[in-house]
Amino acid sequence: MTKEFIQLRNEINKIDNQLMILIKKRLKIVDRIKKFKIDKNLPFEDRRREEEIIRTKAEKSGLPKKFVSSIYKIIFSESKKDSKFRE
């Protein structure tokens, strides 16, 4: 492998690490929202909000909506699970 190739892989690794940090941060904020909604007796799931997020993120990023949707479906699914592992 060339030096350039290794540098490119290192860049990807750094981006992946940043993604994981941001996803974990997002999940912690979701936990706070979940607690707020429970306290106020509000439904946790909001399909309209989920669709809005997917649509706007696809538009702003220029990425295909199907791709953005597949990423967010996983994030939304994890957001709805128990939050014990996020401590």
C-alpha positions in Angstrom: 0.0 0.0 0.0 1.2 3.5 -0.8 1.6 6.3 1.7 -1.3 8.2 0.0 -3.6 5.1 0.4 -2.8 4.8 4.1 -3.4 8.5 4.6 -6.8 8.2 2.9 -7.7 5.3 5.1 -6.6 7.3 8.2 -8.9 10.1 7.1 -11.8 7.7 6.8 -11.0 6.3 10.2 -11.1 9.9 11.7 -14.4 10.6 10.0 -15.9 7.3 11.3 -14.7 8.2 14.8 -16.4 11.6 14.6 -19.6 10.0 13.3 -19.8 7.6 16.2 -19.2 10.5 18.7 -21.9 12.5 17.1 -24.4 9.6 16.9 -23.8 8.9 20.6 -24.3 12.5 21.4 -27.6 12.5 19.4 -28.8 9.4 21.2 -28.2 11.1 24.6 -30.2 14.1 23.5 -33.0 11.8 22.3 -33.0 10.2 25.8 -33.6 13.7 27.3 -36.4 14.3 24.8 -37.9 10.9 25.7 -37.9 11.8 29.4 -39.6 15.1 28.6 -42.3 13.4 26.5 -42.9 10.8 29.2 -43.2 13.5 31.9 -45.6 15.4 29.7 -47.5 12.3 28.7 -46.7 12.9 25.0 -46.2 10.1 22.4 -42.5 9.4 21.8 -42.7 8.4 18.2 -43.3 11.2 15.6 -43.4 9.8 12.1 -43.9 13.2 10.5 -40.8 14.6 12.2 -38.8 11.5 11.1 -39.9 12.0 7.4 -39.1 15.7 7.7 -35.6 14.9 8.9 -35.0 12.5 6.1 -36.3 14.9 3.4 -34.4 17.9 4.6 -31.2 16.1 5.2 -31.3 14.6 1.8 -32.1 17.9 0.2 -29.3 19.8 2.1 -26.7 17.1 1.7 -27.3 16.3 -2.0 -27.3 12.6 -1.1 -29.9 10.3 -2.5 -33.1 10.3 -0.3 -33.0 6.5 -0.3 -29.5 6.5 1.1 -30.3 9.1 3.8 -33.5 7.2 4.7 -31.6 4.0 5.3 -29.1 5.7 7.6 -31.8 7.5 9.6 -34.1 4.4 9.8 -31.3 2.7 11.8 -30.7 5.8 14.0 -34.5 6.2 14.6 -34.7 2.5 15.5 -31.9 2.7 18.0 -33.4 5.9 19.4 -36.5 4.0 20.4 -34.6 1.3 22.3 -33.7 1.3 25.9 -31.0 3.8 26.7 -29.0 1.9 29.4 -25.9 1.5 27.1 -25.6 5.2 26.5 -24.3 6.1 30.0 
